[in-house]
Amino acid sequence: MASRGKGVPQQVLTNSFVISRLPAKTRYFQYEAISREGREVKNPRRRIEVFQRLQNHIDPKTFPPRCIFDGAVIMYSARELPLSGRDSQTFDVNMSDKPRTDGSAPTRGVIQVSLKMVAADPIDFSALQDFIDGKQRKQTPQVLTAINLLQLIVRQAPNLKYPNNTRAFFTKDAGIQPLDGGLELWRGYFQSVRPTNGQVLVNVDVSTAVMFKQGSFQSAALAVLKQRDVRALDLRPDSPQFRQLKSFFKGVSVTLVHRPGLKKIRGLVPNAGNFEFENTTVKRMQDYFKKAWGRRIEYPNIIGIQVGSKDRDEVIPAEMCIIAPDQRYTRKLPPEFSSLMVKFSSKNPQDRLALISAGINNRVTADQRSALDYQNSPFLQDAGITISPDPISIVGNVLPTPRIHYGNPANSRPVQPRNGSWNMIDQTFHEPKSLPSWGILNYTRVSDQTINRFVNTLFNSCKKLGRDPDLVLAILPTSSTDIYHAIKSFGDVIAGFPTQCVRENKIERANDQYCANLGMKINAKLGGVNSLPKSGALEKLVSAPFMVMGADVGHPAPGMINQPSVASLVYSFDRNAVRYESMMSVQLPRQEKIDELRKMVYRAIGEFGDRNKIAPVRIVFFRDGLSEGEYEITGKEEIGDIMGAIDDIWRDRNLKSAKPELTFIVVGKRHHVRFFPKNKNDGDRSGNCPAGFVADQGVGNPAVRDFYLQSHGGLLGTSRPSHYITLRDDIYKSNTDDLKELAFTLCHAYARATRSVSIPAPVYCESIIIITIVCARGAFHFNPAMGFDAATISSHDDAFDLERWRKNFKDKHVNLSKKMHFM
């Protein structure tokens, strides 16, 4: 596929595979599908297993060809099913293969499945074909439904065979990494159906899951506690270790040593071997096991598991339980495993593509099929779908690299980045800042001699960069989260002065490079400008007053129900778009649309005008965090809010100049498209595409104007390009070349780095703020009485008092206005 636009053409492979034949003549009928086992079956994988058993074992005559189930409530059939009630029927599905010896019908393990035809037109693929052929430009509901059905057909076979999270499945055959604490890492494959011009693609990528390690429950419990002696499991319910194990194992399934069965852990009990029964002749658990099963309980004093329902409780000693296979660990990974996770999940481009190809090719060995196994999937065969085993090749361009300007008048030549990075040797800051005083807080036992050496090195580094440092410098122990939070709370929120924290293990071997990096952070925090990136696209904007904005929403951690989301807006207030101010707002939990965007944009434009004595002529707005399904509604609503804010401030200030042009771009990072240099010599030192590689043909969506930009140099693993989707473009209109170059230039404007970053600086900054507020320092921005960082989970029924959260939110101190304190 030919390239277009600025830059040097480069051919790459992608991890996308062509669906070479669509089910053109097949129509699919939809059925509402509900499964109940006393109550509704909630686990998606369990529901899929139930419906497969219904088709393959219970009533195979009703279900040829095989139906597709979405794991929720919809089943798709390529023909009208001959149901007994014309359009509905209820089936009893016995999940056990064990026959009844007395000939009676089974009662336990039987799940009721109700099917009812949905009153909707059958699904065909004609609208999708018109969409990729360019006969229609909108992704209509018919197009989206067809894509969703294709996705289900592609994923159905491996999701039945392997543990999965619906979008990706995981298998030991793709790679495994043992962890401590009863866990291990598995590799797997992500799959997504994506339309592009002229064809439909399957995007395949390597994925990683944390799994519970199959094996002895007793051994797993000791591993969680980092103990070896089984007596460490002799725990009381009020002990921290008991609570830790109860939380870790809640919902985990176990098989039993003494009899067949699969049980889900509801809780733990202490002293399980001595657990006493009521109204039975055998009173103690250990006596029961000896009499009923001929098994001796070796450790009667340690914990056991609690299974069943509250009405039908059952206790089983720990030594009789085995952690069942194929169970995903869905909680946050303990921090001590983070480095292993990064190392295991990072694959260089050549190895990553090889692993994907191994998963998609027909066979691994003569008697072992590949994991994806598209050629042999019965669901693909029934639908008449074929998928090419070869990754597609496209041609993109490597954009020209922007020049980095510093402030040394004796060395006026700009710095030219290479491989996405540059150095500051013999350079001074473009605009250094100095203040009259600074202080040091030492929370460690580091010697005065070491501190003096570090301070002198830092002072001399800052002098070389053209500034005298002025702030509070805090020297912290290596592990000091509480102290760090307290310092940032006092500096950012209460007192209003910039702070810079350093770790004791860093200053002991601090050199000029480390201190220069600190100097970059300090200068930005004090309101200085380190450097100016320049390019043709940016200079066109600089010719008239303009603003660059970035916005995102951070949501509560999984399981946190009654805590707010926090929206952040970052905006440039200088003439070169290198200095940024931030503001935040609190809104309803997990709401993606920014509630107060109109008010925030109004304030941002007002502050830009007050500072520069002129209104902006153009606004470039980067929106992070929107998914494809949110472009149409959320994106357009937020564009309306921005235009409304412009109307409001022009009216309120009686401005006579023309209102600014707006370009609104969504920047996506949560995708799995990757690029691999076709010629090894075209890659950078890490084997990735060079910084500045951009592609706008071959993998884009026909409904929008979009491109992929890999703006940073490769470090570890395979680099992820960012996906840019233009929803409104008053400034560039059809000239995407300047928009691509502007985005790439702004990736060089992040003040604390001498390397390009993965997304433009305003979006990168707001991402830092969101992570800081929501994940790290949210506790001190809210009144402690609100319990923002509490681990408790509120009831769904609790009313959410948004105004109370807003009233108890403390923004940064006014003294830090126009200073990038978040650096």
C-alpha positions in Angstrom: 0.0 0.0 0.0 1.5 3.3 -1.1 2.6 6.1 1.4 1.7 9.7 1.3 2.6 12.9 3.0 5.8 14.3 4.5 8.8 12.2 5.5 10.8 9.2 4.3 8.7 6.2 3.2 9.2 3.0 5.2 7.6 -0.4 4.7 6.4 -2.3 7.8 4.5 -5.4 8.8 1.6 -5.1 11.2 0.0 -7.6 13.6 -3.2 -7.5 11.5 -4.5 -10.3 9.3 -7.1 -10.1 6.5 -10.5 -11.7 6.8 -10.3 -12.8 3.1 -13.9 -14.0 3.0 -17.0 -12.7 4.8 -20.2 -14.7 5.2 -21.9 -12.8 2.4 -25.0 -14.9 2.1 -25.5 -15.9 5.7 -28.1 -14.2 7.9 -28.0 -14.6 11.7 -31.0 -14.6 14.0 -30.8 -13.3 17.5 -32.1 -15.0 20.6 -32.3 -13.8 24.2 -30.5 -16.5 26.2 -30.8 -16.7 30.0 -29.3 -19.5 32.2 -30.4 -20.1 35.8 -29.1 -22.5 38.4 -31.5 -21.5 41.3 -30.4 -18.0 40.3 -28.8 -16.5 37.3 -25.3 -17.9 36.3 -23.0 -14.8 36.5 -19.6 -16.1 35.3 -19.3 -15.5 31.5 -17.1 -18.5 30.9 -19.5 -20.7 32.8 -22.4 -19.4 30.8 -20.6 -20.2 27.5 -19.8 -23.7 28.8 -23.5 -24.2 29.6 -24.6 -23.2 26.1 -22.0 -25.4 24.5 -23.2 -28.4 26.5 -26.8 -27.6 25.4 -25.8 -27.6 21.8 -23.4 -30.6 21.8 -24.9 -33.0 24.4 -28.4 -32.1 25.5 -30.2 -31.3 22.2 -27.7 -31.5 19.3 -30.5 -31.9 16.7 -31.9 -28.4 17.4 -28.5 -26.6 17.0 -26.8 -27.4 13.7 -24.9 -25.3 12.7 -23.3 -24.2 15.9 -24.8 -21.1 17.5 -22.6 -18.2 18.8 -23.1 -17.1 22.4 -21.8 -13.7 23.6 -21.3 -14.8 27.2 -24.0 -12.5 28.4 -27.6 -12.8 27.1 -27.6 -13.0 23.3 -27.2 -16.1 21.1 -26.8 -15.9 17.3 -28.0 -18.7 15.0 -27.4 -19.0 11.2 -31.0 -20.3 10.9 -34.3 -20.0 12.7 -34.2 -22.6 15.5 -37.1 -25.1 15.6 -38.2 -24.2 19.2 -41.2 -26.0 20.8 -42.9 -22.7 21.6 -42.4 -21.3 18.1 -40.2 -18.5 19.2 -39.2 -19.7 22.7 -38.2 -22.8 24.6 -36.7 -23.7 28.0 -34.1 -26.5 28.3 -32.8 -28.4 31.3 -29.0 -28.7 31.0 -27.3 -31.4 33.1 -23.7 -30.3 33.4 -22.6 -33.8 34.8 -21.7 -36.8 32.7 -22.1 -39.1 35.7 -25.3 -41.3 35.2 -27.8 -41.8 38.0 -27.6 -45.3 39.4 -31.3 -45.4 40.4 -32.5 -44.2 37.0 -34.1 -41.0 38.4 -33.7 -37.5 36.9 -30.8 -35.5 38.4 -31.7 -32.4 40.4 -28.4 -30.9 41.4 -26.1 -29.6 38.6 -29.1 -28.9 36.3 -29.2 -25.5 34.8 -32.3 -24.1 33.1 -31.6 -22.3 29.8 -34.4 -20.1 28.3 -34.2 -19.1 24.6 -36.5 -16.5 23.1 -36.2 -15.0 19.6 -35.5 -11.3 19.6 -37.9 -9.2 17.6 -35.2 -7.6 15.3 -34.1 -8.0 11.7 -31.7 -10.8 11.1 -28.0 -9.7 10.9 -26.2 -9.8 7.6 -22.9 -8.4 6.4 -24.1 -6.2 3.5 -23.9 -3.0 5.5 -20.3 -3.9 6.7 -19.3 -4.6 3.1 -20.7 -1.2 1.9 -18.8 0.4 4.8 -15.4 -1.0 3.9 -16.1 -0.4 0.2 -16.7 3.3 0.8 -20.4 3.2 -0.3 -21.4 4.6 3.1 -19.2 6.6 5.5 -20.9 6.1 8.9 -20.5 3.2 11.3 -24.2 2.5 11.5 -25.7 0.2 14.2 -25.9 -2.4 11.5 -22.2 -2.1 10.8 -21.3 -2.2 14.5 -23.5 -5.3 15.1 -21.9 -7.1 12.2 -18.4 -6.3 13.5 -19.4 -7.5 17.0 -20.8 -10.8 15.6 -17.6 -11.3 13.6 -15.6 -10.7 16.7 -17.6 -13.4 18.6 -17.2 -15.9 15.8 -13.4 -15.4 15.7 -13.1 -15.6 19.5 -15.5 -18.4 20.3 -13.3 -21.5 19.7 -10.3 -20.4 21.8 -12.4 -18.9 24.5 -14.1 -22.3 25.0 -10.8 -24.0 25.2 -8.7 -21.6 27.3 -9.1 -19.3 30.3 -9.9 -15.8 29.0 -11.2 -12.3 29.7 -13.4 -12.4 26.6 -11.1 -10.2 24.5 -7.9 -12.4 25.1 -7.3 -16.0 26.0 -4.2 -17.4 27.8 -2.3 -20.7 27.6 0.8 -22.2 29.1 1.9 -23.2 25.7 2.6 -19.6 24.8 4.8 -19.1 27.9 4.7 -19.2 31.6 6.6 -17.4 34.5 6.2 -18.6 38.1 5.7 -16.0 40.8 5.8 -16.3 44.5 2.6 -15.9 46.5 0.6 -18.6 44.8 0.6 -16.8 41.4 2.1 -17.2 38.0 2.1 -15.3 34.6 0.7 -16.8 31.4 1.0 -15.5 27.9 -1.9 -15.5 25.5 -3.4 -13.8 22.5 -5.7 -10.8 22.1 -8.0 -10.7 19.1 -10.1 -7.8 17.7 -12.0 -7.4 14.4 -11.3 -4.0 12.8 -12.7 -2.6 9.6 -10.4 -0.6 7.3 -10.7 0.6 3.7 -11.5 -2.3 1.4 -11.1 -5.1 3.9 -11.8 -6.4 7.4 -8.8 -7.2 9.7 -8.2 -9.3 12.7 -5.8 -7.6 15.0 -3.8 -10.2 17.0 -1.4 -9.3 19.8 0.4 -11.0 22.6 -1.2 -10.6 26.0 -0.4 -11.5 29.6 -2.5 -12.6 32.5 -1.9 -13.3 36.2 -3.1 -16.7 37.1 -3.6 -18.6 40.4 -1.1 -21.5 40.5 -2.8 -24.9 40.4 -1.9 -27.1 43.3 -2.2 -27.5 47.1 -4.3 -24.8 48.8 -2.2 -25.3 51.9 1.0 -24.6 49.9 -0.5 -21.6 48.2 -1.7 -20.1 51.5 1.9 -20.4 52.9 3.3 -18.8 49.8 1.0 -15.8 50.2 2.2 -15.3 53.8 5.8 -16.0 52.7 6.0 -18.8 55.3 7.2 -22.4 55.2 6.0 -23.9 58.4 2.4 -25.2 58.2 1.8 -24.0 61.8 1.8 -20.4 60.3 -1.8 -21.3 59.1 -3.0 -21.7 62.7 -4.7 -18.3 62.6 -7.4 -16.5 64.5 -10.0 -14.6 62.5 -8.9 -11.2 63.9 -5.3 -11.6 62.8 -4.0 -9.6 59.7 -2.8 -12.8 58.1 -6.2 -14.4 58.3 -7.8 -11.3 56.7 -5.1 -11.3 54.0 -5.8 -14.9 53.1 -9.5 -14.4 53.2 -9.3 -11.6 50.7 -6.8 -13.4 48.5 -8.8 -16.6 48.1 -12.3 -15.2 48.0 -14.1 -16.5 44.9 -11.3 -19.0 44.0 -12.4 -22.5 43.0 -10.9 -25.6 44.5 -11.2 -29.3 43.7 -11.2 -31.8 46.6 -8.8 -34.5 47.5 -11.3 -36.9 49.1 -14.1 -36.8 46.5 -14.9 -35.3 43.0 -16.3 -31.8 43.1 -15.5 -28.2 42.3 -16.2 -25.7 45.1 -15.9 -21.9 45.2 -14.4 -20.4 48.3 -16.8 -18.1 50.2 -14.7 -17.5 53.2 -12.2 -19.1 55.7 -12.6 -20.7 59.1 -10.0 -21.2 61.8 -9.2 -24.5 63.5 -11.1 -26.3 60.7 -10.2 -29.9 61.8 -11.9 -29.3 65.1 -15.0 -27.6 63.5 -18.1 -29.0 65.3 -21.3 -30.1 63.6 -24.7 -29.6 65.1 -27.4 -32.3 65.4 -25.1 -35.1 64.1 -23.6 -38.2 65.7 -20.1 -37.3 64.5 -19.3 -33.9 66.1 -15.8 -33.0 64.9 -14.6 -32.4 61.4 -11.5 -34.7 61.8 -13.7 -37.5 63.1 -16.1 -37.1 60.2 -13.3 -37.4 57.6 -11.9 -40.5 59.3 -15.3 -42.2 59.4 -16.8 -41.1 56.1 -13.7 -41.0 53.9 -11.0 -43.0 55.8 -8.7 -40.0 55.8 -6.8 -38.6 58.7 -6.6 -34.8 59.1 -2.9 -34.1 59.7 -3.2 -30.5 60.8 -6.6 -30.0 62.5 -5.7 -26.7 64.0 -5.0 -24.7 60.8 -7.6 -22.9 58.6 -10.1 -24.4 56.3 -12.3 -23.1 53.6 -16.0 -22.2 53.7 -18.1 -23.0 50.6 -21.7 -23.2 49.6 -24.4 -20.7 50.4 -25.3 -19.1 53.7 -28.3 -21.4 53.8 -26.2 -24.5 53.1 -22.7 -23.8 54.5 -19.9 -26.3 54.2 -16.4 -26.4 55.8 -13.5 -28.3 54.3 -10.0 -28.5 55.9 -7.2 -26.8 53.9 -5.2 -30.0 53.3 -8.2 -31.5 51.4 -8.3 -28.7 48.9 -6.5 -28.2 45.6 -6.5 -24.8 43.7 -8.4 -25.6 40.5 -6.6 -25.0 37.1 -7.1 -22.1 34.7 -8.2 -19.4 37.1 -7.3 -15.7 36.4 -6.2 -13.5 39.2 -8.2 -10.2 38.5 -7.0 -8.0 41.4 -4.1 -5.6 41.4 -0.8 -7.3 41.1 1.3 -7.0 44.3 4.0 -4.4 43.7 6.9 -6.8 44.3 6.0 -8.6 41.1 5.8 -5.5 38.9 9.3 -5.8 37.5 8.8 -9.5 36.6 5.5 -8.6 34.9 7.2 -6.0 32.8 10.1 -8.3 31.9 7.8 -11.2 31.0 5.3 -9.2 29.0 8.0 -7.2 27.1 9.0 -8.8 23.8 11.2 -7.1 21.2 9.5 -6.6 17.8 11.0 -9.7 16.1 10.2 -12.0 19.0 6.7 -10.6 19.4 5.8 -11.0 15.7 7.3 -14.5 15.8 5.1 -15.5 18.8 2.0 -14.1 17.0 2.8 -16.0 13.9 3.3 -19.2 15.8 -0.1 -18.7 17.4 -1.9 -18.1 14.1 -0.2 -20.7 11.8 -2.0 -24.0 11.1 -0.1 -26.4 13.3 2.7 -26.3 15.8 3.4 -30.1 15.6 1.8 -33.0 13.8 -0.5 -33.7 16.7 -0.8 -30.2 18.3 -2.8 -27.4 16.8 -1.8 -23.8 17.2 -3.5 -21.7 19.8 -5.6 -19.5 17.4 -6.1 -22.3 14.9 -8.3 -20.2 12.5 -8.1 -22.9 9.8 -9.8 -25.5 12.0 -12.3 -23.4 14.0 -15.7 -25.0 13.6 -17.3 -21.6 14.1 -15.3 -20.0 11.3 -15.9 -23.0 9.1 -19.7 -22.9 9.7 -19.7 -19.2 8.9 -17.6 -19.6 5.7 -15.0 -17.2 7.0 -11.3 -17.5 6.1 -8.4 -15.6 7.7 -5.0 -15.1 6.0 -2.1 -16.5 8.1 0.2 -13.7 6.8 0.5 -10.3 8.5 -0.4 -7.4 6.2 2.3 -5.0 5.0 1.8 -1.2 4.8 4.0 1.8 3.9 4.2 4.8 6.2 6.5 7.7 6.6 9.2 8.7 9.1 8.6 12.3 9.8 11.3 15.0 10.0 12.5 15.4 13.6 11.9 18.8 15.2 14.8 20.9 16.3 15.3 21.6 20.1 16.3 25.2 20.9 18.0 26.1 24.2 19.1 29.4 25.6 22.9 29.5 25.3 23.7 32.6 23.2 27.3 31.3 22.6 25.9 28.1 21.1 22.8 29.1 19.0 22.7 26.0 16.9 19.6 23.9 17.8 20.0 20.3 19.0 18.8 17.6 16.6 17.3 14.5 18.3 18.4 11.1 17.2 16.4 7.9 17.9 13.9 10.0 19.9 16.5 11.4 22.3 19.1 14.2 22.7 21.5 15.5 25.3 22.0 18.9 26.9 25.8 19.1 26.9 26.9 22.8 26.8 23.3 24.0 26.8 21.5 26.3 29.1 17.7 26.5 29.7 15.8 28.7 27.4 14.2 30.6 30.3 15.8 29.8 33.7 14.0 30.8 36.9 15.6 31.8 40.2 14.1 32.6 43.6 15.8 34.1 46.7 16.0 31.1 49.0 15.9 27.3 49.3 16.0 24.7 52.0 16.7 21.0 52.6 14.7 18.6 54.7 16.7 15.4 55.5 14.5 12.4 56.6 17.4 10.0 56.4 20.6 9.0 58.2 22.7 10.0 55.2 25.9 11.8 56.3 26.3 15.6 56.1 29.3 15.0 53.9 27.2 13.0 51.3 24.5 15.6 51.4 26.9 18.5 50.9 28.6 16.7 48.0 25.1 16.1 46.4 24.0 19.7 47.0 27.2 21.1 45.5 26.8 18.8 42.5 23.2 19.9 42.1 24.0 23.6 42.6 26.8 23.4 40.0 24.6 21.6 37.5 21.9 24.2 37.9 24.5 27.0 37.5 25.6 25.4 34.2 22.0 25.3 33.0 21.6 29.0 33.8 19.6 29.1 37.0 19.9 29.4 40.8 17.7 26.8 42.5 15.1 27.9 45.0 12.6 25.4 46.6 12.4 22.9 49.4 14.5 19.8 48.6 13.5 16.7 50.7 15.8 13.8 51.0 13.8 10.7 51.7 14.4 7.0 52.7 14.2 4.5 49.9 10.7 3.4 51.1 8.8 6.5 52.3 5.4 6.8 50.7 3.8 8.4 53.8 6.5 11.1 54.1 6.4 11.8 50.3 2.6 12.3 50.5 2.9 14.6 53.5 5.5 16.7 51.8 3.5 17.0 48.6 0.3 17.7 50.5 2.0 20.6 52.5 3.8 22.1 49.5 1.1 21.7 46.8 -2.1 22.2 48.8 -1.4 23.9 52.1 1.7 26.2 51.9 2.0 26.7 48.1 5.7 26.2 47.4 7.5 23.9 45.0 9.0 20.8 46.4 11.5 18.3 45.0 11.9 14.9 46.6 15.0 12.7 46.1 15.8 9.2 47.5 18.8 8.5 49.6 19.9 5.7 47.4 20.1 8.1 44.5 22.0 11.0 46.0 24.8 8.7 47.3 25.9 8.2 43.7 24.5 11.3 42.1 26.4 12.6 39.1 26.1 15.5 36.7 23.6 13.7 34.6 21.3 12.9 37.5 21.5 16.5 38.8 20.8 17.9 35.4 17.7 15.8 35.2 16.6 17.2 38.6 17.4 20.7 37.4 14.9 20.2 34.5 12.2 19.3 36.9 13.0 22.1 39.3 13.1 24.8 36.6 9.7 23.7 35.2 8.2 23.7 38.7 9.4 27.2 39.3 7.8 28.4 36.0 10.9 28.3 33.8 11.2 27.0 30.2 13.8 24.4 29.5 13.7 24.3 25.7 11.6 25.0 22.7 10.9 22.3 20.1 10.4 23.9 16.6 9.1 22.6 13.3 7.4 23.9 10.2 3.9 22.9 11.5 4.4 24.6 14.9 5.8 27.7 13.3 2.6 28.1 11.3 0.6 28.1 14.5 3.1 30.4 16.3 2.4 33.0 13.6 -0.9 33.8 15.5 -1.9 33.4 19.1 -3.0 29.8 19.8 -3.6 27.4 22.6 -3.0 23.6 23.0 -5.2 21.7 25.5 -5.3 18.2 26.8 -8.0 16.5 28.8 -8.7 13.1 30.4 -10.8 11.5 33.2 -9.4 9.3 35.9 -11.7 6.7 37.5 -11.7 4.9 40.9 -9.9 1.6 41.2 -11.8 -1.6 40.3 -14.3 -2.5 43.1 -14.4 1.1 44.4 -18.0 2.0 43.9 -18.7 5.1 45.9 -15.7 7.3 45.0 -15.7 10.0 42.4 -13.9 10.3 39.1 -11.5 13.2 38.6 -11.3 15.2 35.3 -8.2 17.1 34.4 -7.6 19.9 31.8 -4.1 21.0 30.9 -3.7 24.1 28.7 -0.8 26.1 27.3 -0.6 29.8 28.3 2.5 30.9 26.5 3.1 31.8 22.8 5.2 28.6 22.2 3.0 25.9 23.8 5.7 24.7 26.2 4.3 26.1 29.5 1.1 24.5 30.9 -1.4 25.2 33.6 -3.7 22.5 35.0 -7.2 22.4 36.6 -9.3 19.6 37.9 -13.0 18.8 38.6 -14.8 16.1 40.5 -17.6 14.2 38.9 -19.7 11.1 39.1 -17.9 7.7 39.4 -16.8 6.2 36.0 -18.5 8.9 33.9 -16.2 9.5 30.9 -17.8 12.8 29.6 -16.2 15.8 31.4 -19.1 17.4 33.3 -17.5 20.8 33.8 -15.6 21.1 30.5 -17.5 24.2 29.4 -16.6 26.0 32.7 -12.9 24.8 32.6 -12.4 25.8 28.9 -14.0 29.2 29.7 -11.5 29.8 32.5 -8.5 28.6 30.4 -9.3 30.9 27.5 -9.8 33.8 30.0 -6.4 33.2 31.7 -4.7 32.9 28.4 -6.2 36.3 27.3 -5.3 38.0 30.6 -1.7 36.8 30.4 -1.1 37.5 26.7 -3.4 40.5 26.2 -4.9 38.8 23.2 -7.5 36.1 22.5 -6.4 32.8 20.9 -7.0 32.5 17.1 -6.7 28.7 17.1 -7.3 25.9 19.7 -5.9 22.4 19.3 -7.6 20.1 21.8 -6.2 16.6 22.5 -8.7 14.3 24.3 -7.3 11.2 26.0 -9.3 8.2 27.1 -12.3 8.0 24.7 -13.0 4.6 23.2 -14.3 4.0 19.7 -17.8 3.7 21.0 -17.6 7.1 22.6 -16.6 9.2 19.6 -20.1 9.8 18.3 -21.7 10.8 21.6 -19.2 11.9 24.2 -16.8 13.4 21.6 -19.5 15.5 20.0 -20.9 16.6 23.3 -17.5 17.8 24.5 -16.9 19.6 21.2 -20.3 21.3 21.9 -19.1 22.3 25.4 -15.9 23.8 24.0 -17.7 25.8 21.4 -20.2 26.9 24.1 -17.4 28.1 26.3 -16.0 30.2 23.4 -19.4 31.7 22.8 -19.8 32.5 26.5 -16.5 34.3 26.9 -16.8 36.2 23.7 -20.2 37.4 24.9 -19.2 38.1 28.5 -16.0 40.1 27.5 -17.6 41.7 24.5 -14.8 40.5 22.2 -15.0 41.8 18.6 -12.3 39.5 17.1 -13.2 36.3 15.2 -13.8 33.3 17.4 -11.0 30.7 17.4 -10.9 27.8 15.1 -11.0 24.4 16.8 -9.3 21.1 16.0 -10.4 18.3 18.3 -8.3 15.1 18.3 -8.8 11.9 20.3 -5.5 10.3 21.3 -5.8 6.6 21.9 -3.3 4.4 23.7 -5.4 1.4 24.7 -5.2 -0.5 21.5 -3.1 -3.4 20.2 -1.9 -2.2 16.7 1.9 -2.7 16.4 4.4 -2.0 13.6 7.4 -4.1 12.8 10.1 -2.9 10.4 10.1 -5.2 7.3 13.8 -4.5 6.8 15.8 -5.0 10.0 18.1 -2.2 9.1 15.1 0.3 9.1 14.6 -0.2 12.9 16.2 1.6 15.7 18.6 0.1 18.2 15.7 -1.7 20.0 14.4 -3.2 16.7 11.4 -0.9 16.7 10.3 1.6 14.0 12.2 4.9 14.4 10.7 7.7 16.4 8.4 9.7 14.0 7.0 6.7 12.1 3.4 7.5 11.0 0.8 5.5 9.1 -2.6 6.7 7.9 -3.4 3.9 5.4 -3.9 0.2 5.7 -5.1 0.0 9.4 -7.3 3.1 9.8 -11.0 3.2 10.3 -13.1 4.2 7.2 -15.5 6.3 9.4 -12.9 8.8 10.7 -9.8 10.6 9.7 -7.1 8.9 11.7 -3.4 8.0 11.8 -1.0 6.1 14.0 2.2 7.9 15.2 5.1 6.2 17.0 6.7 9.3 18.4 9.2 7.8 20.9 12.3 5.8 20.6 12.2 2.1 21.6 13.4 1.1 25.0 12.1 -2.2 26.2 9.8 -4.5 24.2 7.7 -3.5 21.3 6.7 0.2 21.1 3.1 1.1 21.1 2.1 3.8 18.6 -0.6 6.3 19.6 -3.8 6.5 17.6 -5.0 9.9 16.6 -8.6 10.4 15.5 -9.8 13.8 14.3 -13.4 14.5 15.2 -13.4 18.2 14.2 -10.7 20.1 12.2 -11.3 23.8 11.5 -7.5 24.5 11.4 -6.0 21.9 9.1 -9.1 20.7 7.3 -7.8 18.1 4.7 -4.1 18.9 5.4 -3.2 16.0 7.8 0.5 16.4 7.1 0.8 19.5 9.3 -1.4 17.9 12.0 0.9 14.8 12.1 4.0 17.0 12.3 2.5 19.2 15.1 1.6 16.1 17.2 5.1 14.8 16.7 6.7 18.1 17.6 4.6 18.4 20.8 5.9 15.0 21.9 9.2 16.8 22.3 7.8 19.4 24.6 7.6 17.5 27.9 9.8 19.6 30.2 11.3 16.9 32.3 12.7 14.7 29.5 15.4 14.9 26.9 13.6 12.4 24.8 10.3 12.4 22.9 7.4 10.9 24.7 4.6 8.7 23.5 1.8 11.4 23.3 1.8 15.2 23.0 3.0 17.1 26.1 -0.4 18.5 27.1 -1.9 15.0 27.1 1.2 13.5 28.8 1.0 16.1 31.5 -2.7 15.5 32.2 -2.0 11.8 32.3 0.6 12.5 35.0 -1.9 14.6 36.9 -4.6 12.0 36.7 -2.3 9.2 37.9 -1.0 11.5 40.7 -4.5 12.5 41.9 -6.4 9.3 41.4 -3.8 6.7 42.1 -1.1 8.3 44.2 -1.9 11.5 46.0 -5.7 11.7 45.9 -5.9 11.3 49.7 -4.5 14.8 50.5 -6.6 16.6 47.8 -9.7 15.4 49.6 -10.7 16.0 53.2 -9.4 12.9 55.1 -12.9 12.4 56.5 -14.1 11.4 52.9 -11.9 8.3 53.0 -10.8 8.6 49.4 -7.9 6.2 49.8 -9.9 3.7 51.9 -10.0 0.1 50.8 -13.6 -0.3 51.7 -16.3 -1.0 49.1 -19.6 0.8 49.4 -23.0 -0.7 48.5 -24.5 -0.1 45.1 -27.5 1.1 46.8 -25.8 4.0 48.6 -26.7 7.4 47.1 -23.6 9.2 45.7 -23.3 12.7 47.1 -21.4 14.5 44.3 -21.7 17.9 45.9 -20.2 16.7 49.1 -17.2 15.3 47.3 -16.8 18.6 45.4 -16.9 20.7 48.6 -14.3 18.5 50.2 -11.8 18.6 47.2 -8.8 20.8 47.8 -7.1 22.1 44.6 -3.5 23.1 44.4 -2.4 26.3 46.2 -2.9 29.6 44.3 0.9 30.3 44.6 1.6 27.5 42.3 -0.5 29.0 39.5 1.4 29.0 36.1 4.0 26.7 37.6 4.1 23.1 36.5 4.2 21.7 40.0 3.3 18.2 38.7 6.7 17.7 37.0 
